[in-house]
Amino acid sequence: MQTITSKMNSPDNESWRPPSELSGSLPRSVRFSGKGVFLMCIVALLAGGAVFLPVWIYQQTAKELELARLFAAHANSLTNGVVTNVGPVTSDDEQHKVTYRYEVRGRSYEGSVRLSGRNVKRLQEQPAIVVRYLPDSPERSQIVGYEHRPPPAWLPLFIAGSMVFPIALLSLQLKRQRYLLAEGRTARGVVTGRRWVQSEGARHTSMRYEFTTPAGGTQKGGFPGSPRRFPEGTVITVLYDPDNPRRNARYPLEFVRIAEW
């Protein structure tokens, strides 16, 4: 710590000046960078998905629940059937497409269902299958004991709620960087070391830094980077919120730029 402190107070660091584009009056004029525009597009797509995807899923869920209700109301509309084909696994859920044939009032119909390998084996061990159908629409059927379970009614709400979190997180990141660049004060920061952080199943290096506010308090922060590029003692420019110096970031920021430059 004494080494870092001496570097922060060294004559070389005393000559530090903030970049010229940050020396103007506040608030600074700010625009989004290319990455910022891309991130805004992602937020817009997520917001659109949070509205339309749950609606679509709700409609599909309502149809499947209604179909399940109709089958339950005609539980005694049964006929014998036979499995005609078991297809290979062609989907990510590792299920087989099972095709079957049955007759209603002398007319032959064909149906299909997707089943796991274990259910397919159990089905093939049966000498025959029992098929439930809708009297008003005999082409709509299901194999008794292998009925498709409709998704729960709360699924659309869950999906909408799960999409709100990344929207809020990304929007907050954009808002925070925009505010720091427009209203943030500059300070001389010094890299003090690094630490490993776990993110998305991989380890990444987070460079740590310290800076001093005009009031004399020492604050800390971090940014993703390499110790080869930012060895200990490297002087950096820091932007911080004057009302809450704990909110700070290394300049330049990733998602916003000064508009005049």
C-alpha positions in Angstrom: 0.0 0.0 0.0 2.9 2.4 0.7 4.2 1.8 -2.8 0.8 2.6 -4.4 0.4 5.7 -2.2 3.9 6.9 -3.2 3.0 6.4 -6.9 -0.3 8.4 -6.4 1.7 11.2 -4.9 4.7 11.1 -7.2 5.8 14.1 -9.3 4.8 12.3 -12.5 1.3 11.9 -11.3 1.2 15.6 -10.2 1.5 16.5 -13.8 -1.7 14.5 -14.7 -4.4 16.4 -16.5 -7.8 15.2 -17.6 -8.3 14.7 -21.3 -9.2 18.0 -23.1 -12.7 16.8 -24.1 -13.5 16.6 -20.4 -12.3 20.0 -19.5 -15.4 21.9 -20.7 -18.3 23.1 -18.6 -21.0 20.8 -17.2 -23.1 19.2 -18.2 -21.1 17.8 -21.1 -22.9 17.0 -24.4 -23.0 13.2 -24.7 -23.9 10.7 -27.4 -24.0 6.9 -27.5 -21.0 5.0 -29.0 -21.4 2.2 -31.5 -21.6 -0.3 -28.7 -24.1 2.0 -26.9 -26.4 2.1 -29.9 -26.1 -1.7 -30.3 -27.0 -2.1 -26.6 -30.0 0.2 -27.0 -31.2 -1.9 -29.9 -31.0 -5.0 -27.7 -33.0 -3.2 -24.9 -35.6 -2.3 -27.5 -35.8 -5.8 -28.8 -36.1 -7.2 -25.3 -38.8 -4.6 -24.4 -40.7 -5.6 -27.5 -40.3 -9.3 -26.7 -41.4 -8.7 -23.1 -44.7 -7.3 -24.5 -45.4 -9.6 -27.5 -43.9 -12.9 -26.5 -45.9 -13.4 -23.3 -49.1 -12.4 -25.2 -48.3 -15.0 -27.9 -47.5 -17.7 -25.2 -50.7 -16.7 -23.4 -52.7 -17.3 -26.5 -51.1 -20.7 -27.2 -51.4 -21.7 -23.5 -55.1 -20.7 -23.6 -55.7 -22.9 -26.7 -53.9 -25.9 -25.2 -55.8 -25.5 -21.9 -59.1 -25.4 -23.8 -58.1 -28.5 -25.8 -57.2 -30.3 -22.6 -60.6 -29.3 -21.2 -62.4 -30.7 -24.2 -60.5 -34.0 -24.0 -61.4 -34.3 -20.3 -65.1 -33.6 -21.1 -65.0 -36.5 -23.7 -63.0 -38.9 -21.6 -65.1 -41.9 -22.8 -64.7 -41.2 -26.5 -62.2 -44.0 -27.1 -61.0 -46.2 -29.9 -58.2 -48.6 -30.6 -55.2 -47.6 -32.5 -51.8 -48.8 -33.8 -48.4 -47.1 -33.9 -47.3 -46.8 -37.5 -43.9 -45.1 -37.2 -41.3 -43.9 -34.7 -39.1 -41.2 -36.1 -35.5 -40.4 -35.1 -34.6 -37.7 -32.6 -34.7 -34.5 -34.6 -35.1 -31.8 -31.9 -33.1 -30.4 -29.1 -35.4 -32.0 -26.5 -34.3 -35.5 -27.7 -37.8 -36.6 -28.4 -39.2 -38.9 -31.1 -42.1 -38.2 -33.4 -44.5 -41.1 -33.0 -47.2 -41.5 -35.7 -50.3 -43.6 -35.1 -53.5 -44.6 -36.9 -57.0 -45.1 -35.5 -60.6 -45.4 -36.8 -63.7 -43.5 -35.9 -67.1 -44.5 -37.4 -65.4 -46.4 -40.1 -63.1 -43.6 -41.2 -59.3 -43.8 -40.7 -57.3 -41.0 -39.1 -53.7 -40.4 -38.4 -52.2 -38.5 -35.4 -48.7 -37.9 -34.0 -47.1 -37.1 -30.7 -43.6 -36.3 -29.5 -42.3 -38.7 -26.8 -39.1 -39.3 -25.0 -37.1 -42.5 -25.7 -38.3 -44.1 -22.4 -41.9 -43.5 -23.3 -41.4 -44.7 -26.8 -40.0 -48.0 -25.5 -42.9 -48.4 -23.0 -45.3 -47.6 -25.8 -43.8 -50.2 -28.2 -44.1 -52.9 -25.5 -47.9 -52.5 -25.5 -49.8 -54.8 -28.0 -52.2 -51.9 -28.9 -52.9 -48.3 -28.0 -56.0 -46.6 -26.8 -56.8 -43.3 -28.5 -59.1 -40.6 -27.2 -60.7 -38.3 -29.7 -63.2 -35.4 -29.9 -66.5 -36.5 -31.4 -67.0 -33.2 -33.2 -63.5 -33.3 -34.5 -62.3 -36.9 -34.8 -59.0 -35.8 -36.3 -58.0 -34.3 -33.0 -56.8 -37.1 -30.7 -54.3 -38.2 -28.1 -52.9 -41.5 -26.9 -54.3 -42.4 -23.5 -51.5 -42.4 -21.0 -49.3 -40.2 -23.1 -51.3 -37.0 -23.2 -49.6 -33.8 -23.8 -49.6 -31.6 -20.7 -50.4 -28.0 -21.4 -48.0 -25.3 -20.0 -49.0 -23.8 -16.7 -51.3 -20.7 -16.8 -48.6 -18.6 -15.0 -45.9 -19.2 -17.7 -46.6 -16.0 -19.7 -46.3 -13.9 -16.5 -43.1 -15.7 -15.6 -41.5 -15.0 -19.0 -42.5 -11.4 -18.9 -41.0 -11.0 -15.4 -37.8 -12.8 -16.4 -37.3 -10.3 -19.3 -37.8 -7.3 -17.1 -34.6 -7.9 -15.2 -32.1 -7.8 -18.1 -34.0 -4.8 -19.6 -33.7 -2.9 -16.3 -30.0 -3.9 -15.8 -29.0 -2.8 -19.3 -31.0 0.4 -19.2 -29.4 1.2 -15.8 -25.9 0.6 -17.2 -26.6 3.0 -20.1 -28.2 5.6 -17.8 -25.3 5.4 -15.3 -22.6 5.8 -18.0 -24.5 8.7 -19.7 -24.8 10.5 -16.3 -21.2 10.0 -15.4 -19.9 11.4 -18.7 -22.4 14.3 -18.6 -22.1 15.3 -15.0 -19.2 13.3 -13.5 -16.1 15.0 -12.1 -12.6 13.9 -13.2 -9.9 12.5 -10.9 -6.5 10.9 -11.2 -6.7 7.2 -10.5 -3.9 4.7 -10.0 -4.1 1.0 -10.7 -3.5 -0.9 -7.5 -3.7 -4.5 -8.6 -6.1 -7.0 -10.0 -8.5 -9.7 -9.0 -10.3 -12.6 -10.6 -14.0 -12.5 -11.1 -16.4 -15.3 -12.1 -18.8 -14.4 -14.9 -20.9 -16.7 -17.2 -18.9 -19.7 -16.2 -15.5 -18.2 -17.0 -12.9 -16.3 -15.0 -12.0 -12.7 -16.0 -9.4 -10.2 -14.7 -10.7 -7.1 -13.0 -8.2 -4.3 -12.6 -8.6 -2.4 -9.3 -7.8 1.3 -8.9 -8.0 4.1 -6.3 -8.5 7.8 -6.6 -8.8 10.7 -4.2 -11.6 13.2 -4.2 -11.1 17.0 -3.5 -12.5 16.4 0.0 -9.6 14.0 0.7 -11.4 10.7 0.7 -10.0 7.7 -1.1 -12.4 5.7 -3.3 -12.0 2.5 -5.1 -13.2 1.0 -8.4 -12.5 -1.6 -11.0 -12.7 -2.3 -14.7 -12.1 -5.3 -17.0 -8.5 -5.3 -18.3 -5.2 -7.0 -18.5 -2.3 -6.5 -16.1 0.0 -6.4 -19.0 -1.7 -3.4 -20.4 -2.4 -1.8 -17.0 0.4 -2.8 -14.7 0.3 -1.7 -11.1 0.9 2.0 -10.7 -0.6 2.9 -14.1 -2.3 6.4 -14.0 -5.8 6.5 -15.4 -8.6 9.0 -15.7 -11.6 8.4 -13.4 -15.1 9.9 -13.7 -17.1 9.9 -10.5 -20.5 11.1 -9.2 -19.8 14.1 -6.9 -22.9 13.2 -4.8 -21.8 9.6 -4.5 -18.1 9.0 -5.4 -18.6 5.2 -5.0 -20.3 5.5 -8.4 -17.2 5.8 -10.6 -15.7 4.4 -13.8 -12.5 4.5 -15.8 -12.5 6.9 -18.7 -13.2 6.4 -21.7 -16.5 4.7 -21.1 -17.7 1.9 -23.2 -21.2 3.0 -24.3 -21.1 6.8 -24.4 -18.8 9.5 -26.0 -18.5 13.2 -25.9 -20.7 14.5 -28.7 -18.3 17.2 -30.0 -15.5 14.7 -30.5 
